[in-house]
């Protein structure tokens, strides 16, 4: 009987901490056969827990350079980074890139220590491709051995299987987001004549995943702390899978499958054309978790200040952020990695965190998405159709959406008032040639005229800095799923299927209601009624709302592709904002013209050896 490794100590909940100590250094490994692995709950859950470690943290899994923003939203000028490969259309290079969360780092200095789950440093764990394949296999092992779980209570057996079904679907989805349709593997591949199922359409794969999510919903608890088996890790269960997480990812899987790219008919791509059947299914799935939120299980951050607890402010150094918006995240790791992630939008000369390199928000992304205090985009505001414009091209930083000031660092912003801070670092000098602007190949200052602080500790107006060290009190994390994302995906699916003002049978909110809830929290007016009445215009506005609310959370590249707009000129341009110290003029400067053709650059190509597994495994188009 084949042996499988199980790390029993994981049941103690260590993987959900952010300890400075190594991720699993204290975890003894035992080679157990299948009967021993699944003979009791502790062993079975120990086996399941490795799948949590295979969930890739995009924000800390790209070696030391934190290059995790692959859309039009950020710019860096290091040529070995994954974002550089994507900008230049070299998606084939991502399969062997050393610095991407999609694949594990292959640095020789770490040898065989790479690509395994016994690592504090997330960049040494498996990337999306390898980790997902291993996760699918482990899920199938657990599901296929249900008859061995004779000493587990029914509740214990349910949660073991619920996690396995969730992970089988989730890991297929992780591959599908980047590589497209993929064979849905539901058996343990042993090499004994097993035939991998042929990859069908993206929709077919998504419907297979949907069946697994439905099983997970049935079997998973609403809250581990309420269950007898959860008492063993009481207070440390925040990161474990729940019914709410399964509803959320079920809906996301269906929305992605319904999106214009996946729904394109015979190569004809229309950014406003969705699969309405799948959208209706997605709405019902999202309704499941939104009802749990109404019952108090989850809750939206109520104002912009509360958002700090979602992104970085934690009750103690090694605890999860996310607050009531937390739905699911990759596991923890080194506090060093978390600090590098938190500082990756700021000049190193300010924060002093070794190993962190800046990725700067692009002017095009900010200008196109972060609108005005009247709730309008800059384009709509300047059109004059909705009243007197607020945007002044001669004062472009004034009268903006409050989220612009909350998450973006602009020229002249005060970093700190302590006497120990050098004068040149007391406020942002982001004008052309300023102290915090890049010159030449140096990638520490901003390359665009902006920095970002969404995950960066700022307390009582004082930024973390080398002269005001507060970052080690907190733990910033990029969540895989939070409640704001759920609401916005619900609104998108609902609007695509029924319109902005329709109320579905499964839940009480319209798509318009959802966007206005976000705007109430931000302190800006509701969507203009003439925009609501225009189906395509409202979809544009809903997407803009998503782009602002989820900015710099690594959704952008997937969104641009699934909406079928990544090849349009507006989204291929990365620009900076150039202006002198006295702000007497402003010029947009092109930094990168991204290479993106439809359909070639919409999917990462499979490695050639993958397409040769069996006859008929199709390569992605254009490769």
Wavefront OBJ file of the C-alpha trace (Angstrom):
o trace
v 0.000 0.000 0.000
v 1.404 3.381 -1.023
v 2.706 5.613 1.788
v 1.662 9.247 2.164
v 3.323 11.835 4.380
v 1.236 13.573 6.997
v 2.407 16.451 9.191
v 0.430 15.742 12.359
v 1.503 18.913 14.158
v -0.456 21.070 11.736
v -3.632 20.261 13.627
v -2.323 22.589 16.331
v -3.065 25.489 14.015
v 0.543 26.627 13.531
v 0.081 27.236 9.830
v -2.324 30.084 10.477
v 0.177 32.156 12.434
v 2.712 34.615 11.061
v 5.583 33.553 13.254
v 9.133 34.725 12.804
v 10.096 31.100 13.242
v 10.143 28.732 10.314
v 6.783 27.724 8.970
v 6.902 24.050 9.882
v 10.243 23.634 11.603
v 8.574 21.995 14.582
v 6.480 19.632 12.485
v 7.654 16.008 12.605
v 6.898 14.066 9.437
v 5.627 10.513 9.580
v 5.483 8.080 6.686
v 2.108 6.442 7.143
v 0.104 4.190 4.867
v -3.398 5.193 3.849
v -5.039 3.236 6.659
v -3.022 5.125 9.278
v -3.475 8.484 7.556
v -7.250 8.319 7.676
v -7.763 6.205 10.811
v -8.603 9.190 13.044
v -9.448 12.864 12.747
v -6.054 14.228 13.810
v -4.184 12.252 11.173
v -6.755 12.889 8.461
v -6.849 16.630 9.184
v -3.048 16.660 9.248
v -3.099 15.296 5.707
v -5.698 17.869 4.616
v -3.727 20.737 6.109
v -0.912 20.442 3.600
v -3.432 21.646 1.023
v -3.725 24.928 2.910
v 0.040 25.292 2.577
v -0.346 24.814 -1.191
v -2.583 27.879 -1.465
v -0.285 30.481 -3.019
v 0.021 33.897 -1.391
v 0.410 36.162 -4.422
v 1.741 39.011 -2.295
v 4.704 37.149 -0.783
v 5.392 34.308 -3.229
v 7.426 36.193 -5.832
v 10.912 35.763 -4.338
v 12.002 38.951 -2.536
v 10.805 41.496 -5.035
v 7.047 41.326 -4.332
v 6.184 41.573 -8.023
v 2.556 40.516 -7.823
v 0.665 43.225 -9.766
v 0.478 41.997 -13.357
v -2.143 44.329 -14.835
v -1.928 47.942 -15.999
v -1.972 49.133 -12.393
v 1.720 49.110 -11.461
v 5.132 49.684 -13.003
v 8.632 48.484 -12.196
v 11.671 48.523 -14.419
v 13.472 45.316 -13.422
v 13.735 43.161 -16.542
v 13.792 39.819 -14.720
v 10.397 40.298 -13.118
v 7.243 38.507 -14.206
v 5.433 41.805 -14.811
v 8.166 42.740 -17.312
v 7.634 39.458 -19.169
v 3.880 40.064 -19.272
v 4.315 43.652 -20.443
v 6.470 42.373 -23.304
v 4.100 39.567 -24.256
v 6.472 36.810 -23.157
v 3.893 34.662 -21.401
v 5.857 31.566 -22.362
v 8.645 32.837 -20.119
v 6.338 32.707 -17.097
v 6.561 28.907 -17.049
v 10.216 29.116 -16.053
v 10.370 32.543 -14.409
v 12.268 32.580 -11.117
v 10.424 35.541 -9.670
v 6.737 34.769 -10.173
v 4.112 33.358 -7.821
v 2.911 31.269 -10.755
v 5.951 28.989 -10.520
v 8.357 28.232 -7.635
v 11.687 30.017 -7.356
v 14.498 27.841 -8.654
v 17.461 29.669 -7.131
v 20.417 27.324 -6.820
v 21.336 28.657 -3.404
v 18.284 26.999 -1.926
v 18.551 23.706 -3.837
v 16.031 21.091 -2.779
v 14.610 23.394 -0.128
v 12.513 25.003 -2.846
v 9.079 23.895 -3.960
v 7.948 22.233 -0.737
v 5.498 23.179 1.971
v 8.046 23.101 4.819
v 9.022 26.708 4.224
v 8.493 29.876 6.203
v 9.247 31.886 3.065
v 6.245 31.609 0.741
v 8.454 32.064 -2.317
v 10.125 28.732 -1.512
v 6.792 26.884 -1.541
v 5.168 25.578 -4.738
v 3.800 28.142 -7.157
v 0.309 28.129 -8.639
v 1.011 25.452 -11.263
v 2.912 22.898 -9.168
v 1.005 23.602 -5.973
v -2.376 23.261 -7.655
v -1.489 19.941 -9.273
v -0.291 18.595 -5.939
v -3.372 19.978 -4.211
v -5.670 18.267 -6.718
v -3.873 14.981 -6.119
v -4.106 15.296 -2.322
v -7.795 16.158 -2.544
v -8.437 13.083 -4.667
v -6.502 10.899 -2.212
v -8.718 12.081 0.642
v -11.955 11.686 -1.315
v -11.010 8.207 -2.566
v -10.255 6.971 0.977
v -13.534 7.829 2.649
v -14.117 4.150 3.486
v -11.015 4.183 5.694
v -12.425 6.924 7.964
v -14.104 4.385 10.239
v -12.998 5.978 13.529
v -14.191 9.483 12.672
v -17.535 10.858 13.794
v -19.905 11.886 11.014
v -19.138 15.565 11.673
v -15.393 14.872 11.459
v -15.786 12.894 8.251
v -17.949 15.656 6.780
v -15.391 18.388 7.392
v -12.524 16.274 6.020
v -14.462 15.622 2.813
v -15.809 19.173 2.663
v -12.285 20.578 2.660
v -11.162 18.022 0.064
v -14.022 18.841 -2.318
v -13.392 22.571 -1.890
v -9.691 22.224 -2.591
v -10.229 20.027 -5.649
v -12.372 22.759 -7.160
v -10.200 25.628 -5.910
v -6.938 24.254 -7.294
v -8.517 23.592 -10.674
v -9.747 27.204 -10.620
v -6.269 28.525 -9.821
v -4.892 26.880 -12.958
v -7.916 27.913 -15.035
v -7.564 31.612 -14.106
v -4.175 31.764 -15.789
v -3.941 28.844 -18.247
v -7.610 28.482 -19.206
v -9.636 25.292 -19.602
v -7.957 22.304 -17.987
v -8.805 18.608 -17.527
v -10.948 18.130 -14.434
v -9.134 15.367 -12.595
v -11.284 13.387 -10.154
v -9.146 10.305 -9.614
v -5.716 9.662 -8.139
v -3.291 9.372 -11.038
v -1.069 6.366 -10.332
v 0.716 5.900 -13.646
v -0.931 2.501 -14.092
v -2.646 3.142 -17.370
v -4.809 6.007 -16.122
v -6.051 8.307 -18.887
v -6.336 11.983 -18.007
v -9.675 13.353 -19.178
v -9.449 15.652 -22.164
v -9.835 19.361 -21.387
v -13.206 20.502 -22.649
v -14.412 24.100 -22.710
v -13.813 26.504 -19.856
v -17.527 26.288 -19.043
v -17.417 22.486 -18.859
v -14.504 22.622 -16.436
v -16.252 25.283 -14.340
v -19.421 23.197 -14.091
v -17.357 20.255 -12.820
v -15.869 22.539 -10.167
v -19.342 23.808 -9.316
v -20.427 20.303 -8.341
v -17.500 20.046 -5.933
v -18.267 23.442 -4.409
v -21.876 22.344 -3.833
v -20.632 19.279 -1.943
v -18.246 21.461 0.083
v -21.084 23.832 1.017
v -23.131 20.917 2.285
v -20.297 19.497 4.388
v -18.355 22.484 5.752
v -19.306 24.326 8.969
v -20.323 27.959 9.205
v -17.702 28.469 11.942
v -15.058 25.983 13.126
v -15.122 27.415 16.634
v -18.697 26.180 17.005
v -17.782 22.562 16.226
v -16.438 19.917 18.595
v -13.464 19.187 16.330
v -12.772 22.920 16.143
v -12.302 23.120 19.907
v -8.803 21.649 19.475
v -7.749 24.827 17.697
v -10.186 27.233 19.343
v -9.368 30.830 18.487
v -6.993 29.774 15.695
v -9.575 28.739 13.109
v -9.975 31.989 11.201
v -8.059 30.702 8.187
v -9.893 27.384 7.873
v -12.463 26.646 5.208
v -16.100 27.356 5.949
v -19.476 27.212 4.270
v -19.211 30.929 3.515
v -15.875 30.514 1.722
v -17.323 27.696 -0.385
v -20.302 29.866 -1.403
v -17.950 32.737 -2.316
v -15.625 30.655 -4.480
v -18.543 28.811 -6.051
v -19.887 32.168 -7.187
v -16.492 33.365 -8.383
v -15.933 30.185 -10.399
v -19.315 30.662 -12.125
v -18.816 34.404 -12.745
v -15.417 33.853 -14.313
v -16.877 31.156 -16.562
v -19.707 33.528 -17.495
v -17.358 36.429 -18.291
v -16.917 37.755 -21.844
v -13.555 36.057 -22.488
v -14.771 32.600 -21.509
v -18.166 33.200 -23.162
v -16.733 34.441 -26.474
v -18.515 32.707 -29.358
v -16.242 31.468 -32.143
v -13.627 34.026 -31.229
v -16.093 36.939 -31.329
v -15.354 38.957 -28.190
v -17.885 41.443 -26.798
v -16.951 42.903 -23.424
v -20.611 43.319 -22.432
v -21.734 39.819 -23.381
v -21.935 37.317 -20.500
v -23.383 33.829 -20.156
v -26.571 34.845 -18.331
v -27.370 31.296 -17.176
v -24.057 31.063 -15.367
v -24.478 34.608 -14.041
v -27.813 33.669 -12.470
v -26.173 30.634 -10.870
v -23.360 32.870 -9.574
v -25.877 35.294 -8.038
v -27.508 32.460 -6.112
v -24.126 31.232 -4.877
v -23.059 34.682 -3.684
v -26.442 35.058 -2.007
v -25.485 32.152 0.248
v -22.592 33.991 1.875
v -24.372 37.351 1.845
v -27.172 35.810 3.916
v -24.541 34.612 6.387
v -23.257 38.190 6.509
v -26.768 39.393 7.302
v -26.790 36.924 10.194
v -23.568 38.442 11.591
v -20.994 35.907 10.386
v -19.307 38.518 8.155
v -19.550 42.280 7.832
v -18.316 45.068 5.572
v -15.870 47.608 6.931
v -18.166 50.519 7.701
v -15.832 53.405 6.816
v -12.399 54.089 5.390
v -10.715 54.091 8.790
v -12.095 50.611 9.519
v -10.380 49.441 6.356
v -7.034 49.523 8.163
v -8.117 46.426 10.096
v -8.917 44.697 6.807
v -5.495 45.307 5.263
v -2.825 45.626 7.947
v -3.915 46.654 11.449
v -4.038 43.522 13.642
v -4.804 43.021 17.341
v -1.372 41.427 17.836
v 1.733 41.019 15.627
v 1.059 37.414 14.580
v -2.694 37.558 14.052
v -4.701 37.747 10.831
v -5.896 41.067 9.463
v -9.140 41.037 7.525
v -11.489 41.805 10.401
v -15.123 40.930 9.619
v -14.437 41.016 5.857
v -12.131 37.984 6.044
v -13.380 35.029 3.983
v -10.228 33.163 2.918
v -6.493 33.694 2.591
v -3.282 31.842 1.929
v -1.521 30.640 5.108
v 0.925 32.723 7.056
v 4.689 32.648 6.992
v 7.624 34.851 7.907
v 6.962 38.267 9.341
v 9.882 39.438 7.179
v 7.950 38.521 4.026
v 4.862 40.285 5.300
v 6.852 43.462 5.953
v 8.343 43.369 2.450
v 4.834 42.991 1.023
v 3.523 45.904 3.100
v 6.340 48.193 1.969
v 6.384 47.240 -1.720
v 4.565 50.406 -2.757
v 6.914 52.818 -0.943
v 10.436 54.176 -1.365
v 12.938 52.028 0.558
v 14.758 55.133 1.738
v 11.713 55.847 3.877
v 10.840 52.437 5.296
v 14.294 50.830 5.384
v 13.003 47.283 4.845
v 15.797 45.357 3.099
v 14.634 43.159 0.228
v 11.709 45.381 -0.731
v 11.569 46.984 -4.174
v 8.861 49.415 -5.173
v 6.165 48.772 -7.747
v 4.639 52.144 -8.476
v 0.962 52.824 -9.232
v 0.592 53.898 -12.836
v -0.950 57.240 -13.736
v -3.201 55.618 -16.341
v -4.757 53.283 -13.760
v -5.268 56.034 -11.188
v -6.596 58.578 -13.699
v -9.014 56.111 -15.319
v -10.397 54.674 -12.083
v -9.950 56.948 -9.060
v -12.504 59.598 -9.848
v -13.894 62.683 -8.174
v -15.612 63.576 -4.897
v -18.913 63.840 -6.803
v -18.781 60.112 -7.566
v -18.013 60.540 -11.260
v -15.069 59.252 -13.220
v -12.748 62.019 -14.430
v -13.946 61.415 -17.978
v -17.615 61.745 -17.046
v -16.945 64.691 -14.760
v -15.171 66.615 -17.516
v -17.881 65.819 -20.060
v -20.207 68.373 -18.430
v -23.190 66.027 -18.788
v -23.611 65.626 -15.034
v -23.193 69.167 -13.740
v -20.282 71.537 -13.193
v -16.985 69.642 -13.425
v -14.817 69.271 -10.322
v -11.670 68.111 -12.082
v -9.167 70.858 -12.768
v -6.290 69.796 -15.067
v -4.191 72.489 -13.399
v -4.915 71.038 -9.929
v -5.369 67.325 -10.614
v -4.952 66.212 -6.985
v -7.880 68.272 -5.680
v -11.527 67.223 -5.120
v -10.807 63.546 -5.645
v -12.583 60.445 -4.369
v -11.589 60.027 -0.673
v -10.155 56.595 -1.501
v -7.571 58.360 -3.676
v -6.169 60.087 -0.597
v -6.596 56.991 1.594
v -4.587 54.590 -0.573
v -2.403 56.720 -2.866
v 0.618 58.790 -1.791
v 0.780 62.074 -3.717
v 3.366 64.808 -3.912
v 3.628 66.876 -0.744
v 1.988 64.346 1.574
v 3.500 64.507 5.065
v 5.226 61.287 6.175
v 5.994 62.333 9.716
v 6.712 65.200 12.056
v 9.260 63.649 14.411
v 12.419 65.709 14.761
v 14.562 62.660 14.009
v 13.200 62.370 10.452
v 15.564 64.015 7.923
v 13.960 67.044 6.307
v 14.069 65.502 2.830
v 11.926 62.580 3.998
v 9.315 64.445 6.005
v 6.998 64.735 3.027
v 6.690 63.117 -0.382
v 8.811 64.630 -3.117
v 7.219 62.919 -6.110
v 7.644 65.720 -8.630
v 9.910 65.017 -11.582
v 13.450 64.826 -10.230
v 12.250 64.810 -6.630
v 13.848 62.848 -3.802
v 11.283 60.050 -4.113
v 11.245 59.811 -7.908
v 13.331 57.323 -9.873
v 16.385 58.416 -11.772
v 17.990 56.045 -14.243
v 17.801 52.340 -13.413
v 17.378 52.759 -9.657
v 14.096 51.096 -8.750
v 13.756 52.250 -5.149
v 11.939 55.577 -5.657
v 8.661 55.868 -7.566
v 8.822 55.549 -11.329
v 5.411 57.128 -11.903
v 4.871 60.074 -9.559
v 2.774 58.092 -7.079
v 3.322 55.621 -4.278
v 0.728 53.388 -2.587
v -0.069 52.920 1.091
v -3.065 50.583 1.138
v -1.161 47.988 3.182
v 1.276 50.428 4.761
v 0.993 51.352 8.479
v 0.082 54.975 9.088
v -0.947 55.745 12.684
v -2.236 59.167 13.710
v -0.821 60.643 10.528
v 2.672 59.238 11.148
v 3.929 56.795 8.524
v 6.072 53.836 9.444
v 9.644 54.822 8.681
v 13.216 54.075 9.688
v 12.722 56.807 12.282
v 9.269 55.658 13.416
v 9.320 51.859 13.406
v 5.764 50.606 13.851
v 5.504 48.035 11.074
v 6.489 45.095 13.292
v 3.324 45.663 15.330
v 1.148 44.737 12.364
v 0.818 42.094 9.660
v -0.420 43.143 6.225
v -1.948 40.427 4.066
v -3.497 40.294 0.616
v -6.661 38.206 1.068
v -7.794 35.705 -1.555
v -11.399 36.541 -0.752
v -12.990 39.284 1.311
v -16.562 40.426 1.631
v -16.232 43.536 -0.551
v -15.129 41.295 -3.423
v -18.188 39.087 -2.861
v -20.598 42.036 -3.013
v -19.028 43.425 -6.182
v -18.973 40.054 -7.960
v -22.622 39.541 -6.945
v -23.467 42.945 -8.449
v -21.582 42.218 -11.676
v -23.247 38.832 -12.176
v -26.689 40.239 -11.328
v -26.364 43.233 -13.644
v -25.085 41.078 -16.515
v -28.030 38.718 -16.121
v -30.939 41.005 -15.158
v -29.871 44.650 -15.136
v -28.860 47.271 -12.577
v -32.183 47.608 -10.777
v -33.422 43.996 -10.766
v -33.810 42.089 -7.498
v -33.168 38.331 -7.713
v -35.268 35.748 -5.929
v -32.280 34.633 -3.820
v -31.323 37.966 -2.243
v -32.687 41.448 -1.614
v -30.055 43.780 -3.114
v -29.880 45.143 -6.652
v -26.564 45.779 -8.419
v -27.208 49.513 -8.038
v -27.729 49.025 -4.282
v -24.352 47.315 -3.965
v -22.390 50.056 -5.725
v -24.116 52.688 -3.618
v -23.262 50.802 -0.417
v -19.605 51.041 -1.435
v -20.015 54.745 -2.160
v -21.746 55.427 1.147
v -18.760 53.901 2.890
v -16.363 56.038 0.864
v -18.419 59.198 1.412
v -19.287 59.979 -2.219
v -22.669 60.379 -3.979
v -24.616 57.482 -5.450
v -24.369 56.514 -9.115
v -26.047 59.068 -11.367
v -29.478 57.840 -12.514
v -28.672 58.348 -16.192
v -25.671 56.039 -15.802
v -27.807 53.431 -14.034
v -30.292 53.429 -16.913
v -27.600 52.747 -19.522
v -26.733 49.028 -19.285
v -23.233 49.233 -20.756
v -22.420 52.490 -19.013
v -23.429 51.057 -15.658
v -21.268 47.970 -16.276
v -18.337 50.320 -16.937
v -19.088 52.127 -13.673
v -19.409 48.887 -11.737
v -16.046 47.754 -13.091
v -14.506 51.088 -12.134
v -15.884 50.684 -8.616
v -14.311 47.230 -8.445
v -11.000 48.607 -9.722
v -10.890 51.218 -6.952
v -12.154 49.077 -4.073
v -9.882 46.125 -4.901
v -6.947 48.200 -6.143
v -3.501 46.635 -5.661
v -5.013 43.353 -4.421
v -3.867 41.331 -7.482
v -7.243 41.027 -9.203
v -6.551 43.434 -12.040
v -4.758 41.166 -14.557
v -7.436 38.487 -14.288
v -10.198 41.101 -14.555
v -8.772 42.771 -17.657
v -8.520 39.410 -19.387
v -11.880 37.977 -18.361
v -13.608 41.235 -19.403
v -11.940 40.879 -22.811
v -10.366 44.359 -22.791
v -6.688 43.671 -22.065
v -5.739 44.120 -25.745
v -7.358 47.553 -26.034
v -4.956 50.493 -26.201
v -6.339 52.077 -23.023
v -5.250 49.041 -20.991
v -1.956 48.410 -22.762
v -0.476 51.764 -21.751
v 1.487 52.290 -18.552
v 2.186 55.943 -17.878
v 3.793 58.257 -15.353
v 2.769 61.748 -14.247
v 5.434 64.366 -14.836
v 5.294 67.753 -13.135
v 7.826 70.247 -11.715
v 8.218 71.076 -8.048
v 5.958 74.134 -8.336
v 3.180 72.126 -10.039
v 3.044 74.651 -12.869
v 2.381 71.995 -15.513
v 1.394 68.344 -15.782
v 2.284 65.851 -18.500
v 1.432 62.192 -18.928
v 4.439 60.188 -20.129
v 4.287 56.765 -21.750
v 6.506 54.269 -19.916
v 5.395 50.978 -21.464
v 3.271 49.990 -24.442
v 2.257 46.489 -23.382
v 2.238 43.678 -25.921
v -1.177 42.055 -25.849
v -2.985 40.464 -28.783
v -6.274 38.638 -28.612
v -6.426 35.691 -28.112
v -2.703 34.892 -27.845
v -1.867 36.897 -24.731
v -5.026 36.092 -22.817
v -3.801 32.702 -21.585
v -0.412 31.490 -20.436
v 0.737 28.752 -22.822
v 1.147 25.256 -21.429
v 4.677 23.932 -21.346
v 5.282 21.709 -24.358
v 5.757 18.620 -22.181
v 2.264 19.135 -20.742
v 0.644 19.088 -24.176
v 2.466 15.835 -24.984
v 0.946 13.861 -22.082
v -1.548 12.427 -24.537
v -2.667 13.045 -28.084
v -5.258 15.764 -28.370
v -4.225 17.991 -25.457
v -4.582 21.380 -27.175
v -2.112 24.213 -26.719
v -3.558 27.636 -25.979
v -4.263 29.752 -29.101
v -1.331 31.565 -30.660
v 1.317 29.369 -29.040
l 1 2 3 4 5 6 7 8 9 10 11 12 13 14 15 16 17 18 19 20 21 22 23 24 25 26 27 28 29 30 31 32 33 34 35 36 37 38 39 40 41 42 43 44 45 46 47 48 49 50 51 52 53 54 55 56 57 58 59 60 61 62 63 64 65 66 67 68 69 70 71 72 73 74 75 76 77 78 79 80 81 82 83 84 85 86 87 88 89 90 91 92 93 94 95 96 97 98 99 100 101 102 103 104 105 106 107 108 109 110 111 112 113 114 115 116 117 118 119 120 121 122 123 124 125 126 127 128 129 130 131 132 133 134 135 136 137 138 139 140 141 142 143 144 145 146 147 148 149 150 151 152 153 154 155 156 157 158 159 160 161 162 163 164 165 166 167 168 169 170 171 172 173 174 175 176 177 178 179 180 181 182 183 184 185 186 187 188 189 190 191 192 193 194 195 196 197 198 199 200 201 202 203 204 205 206 207 208 209 210 211 212 213 214 215 216 217 218 219 220 221 222 223 224 225 226 227 228 229 230 231 232 233 234 235 236 237 238 239 240 241 242 243 244 245 246 247 248 249 250 251 252 253 254 255 256 257 258 259 260 261 262 263 264 265 266 267 268 269 270 271 272 273 274 275 276 277 278 279 280 281 282 283 284 285 286 287 288 289 290 291 292 293 294 295 296 297 298 299 300 301 302 303 304 305 306 307 308 309 310 311 312 313 314 315 316 317 318 319 320 321 322 323 324 325 326 327 328 329 330 331 332 333 334 335 336 337 338 339 340 341 342 343 344 345 346 347 348 349 350 351 352 353 354 355 356 357 358 359 360 361 362 363 364 365 366 367 368 369 370 371 372 373 374 375 376 377 378 379 380 381 382 383 384 385 386 387 388 389 390 391 392 393 394 395 396 397 398 399 400 401 402 403 404 405 406 407 408 409 410 411 412 413 414 415 416 417 418 419 420 421 422 423 424 425 426 427 428 429 430 431 432 433 434 435 436 437 438 439 440 441 442 443 444 445 446 447 448 449 450 451 452 453 454 455 456 457 458 459 460 461 462 463 464 465 466 467 468 469 470 471 472 473 474 475 476 477 478 479 480 481 482 483 484 485 486 487 488 489 490 491 492 493 494 495 496 497 498 499 500 501 502 503 504 505 506 507 508 509 510 511 512 513 514 515 516 517 518 519 520 521 522 523 524 525 526 527 528 529 530 531 532 533 534 535 536 537 538 539 540 541 542 543 544 545 546 547 548 549 550 551 552 553 554 555 556 557 558 559 560 561 562 563 564 565 566 567 568 569 570 571 572 573 574 575 576 577 578 579 580 581 582 583 584 585 586 587 588 589 590 591 592 593 594 595 596 597 598 599 600 601 602 603 604 605 606 607 608 609 610 611 612 613 614 615 616 617 618 619 620 621 622 623
